[in-house]
Amino acid sequence: MTDHLTEDEVLAAIPSLTRTRLVAFVESDLIIPLRRESAGVSIHVFRRIDCARLHLLCDLTEGLELDETALGVVITLIDQLHATRQDLLAIARAVDGEPPDVRARIGSAIVGFQG
């Protein structure tokens, strides 16, 4: 798989994805592909992360039979969880760089907060 895929390459790579569904995902901003010029025509190109997201969207649509509205809600929640995870990793890295006594106080505060 190259870094950027055309619409046809994405459709070939994801058997459960139809052109109609791909267009609907793009139009509803569930997927935001890059735009490139090719022979004077603007085309969509998709990154690897877009393909992973398309797989997830297809799984949610088919496996859970989610309609477009529900799919939007679920994918927004997944995006929020992903962002929170990234924030927590950044905090963990920052705390890890602190001296042991500071890390211990932070650890105690977290345990006290949970309890």
Residue pairs with C-beta under 8 A, 6 or more apart in sequence:
1 13
1 48
1 51
3 47
3 48
4 34
4 36
4 45
4 46
4 47
5 13
5 45
5 46
5 47
5 50
5 51
6 43
6 44
6 45
6 46
7 19
7 22
7 43
7 44
7 46
9 46
10 17
10 22
10 46
10 50
10 51
10 54
11 17
11 18
11 19
11 22
13 51
14 51
14 54
14 55
14 58
16 58
16 59
16 62
17 54
17 58
21 58
21 61
22 31
22 54
24 68
25 31
25 54
25 57
26 32
26 33
26 44
28 68
28 72
30 53
30 57
30 71
30 72
30 75
31 46
31 50
31 53
31 54
31 57
32 50
33 44
33 45
33 46
33 47
33 50
34 44
34 45
34 46
34 47
35 42
35 43
35 44
35 45
36 42
36 43
36 44
36 45
37 43
46 54
53 75
56 75
56 78
57 71
57 75
60 66
60 71
60 74
60 75
61 71
64 74
66 74
95 102
95 103
95 106
96 103
98 106
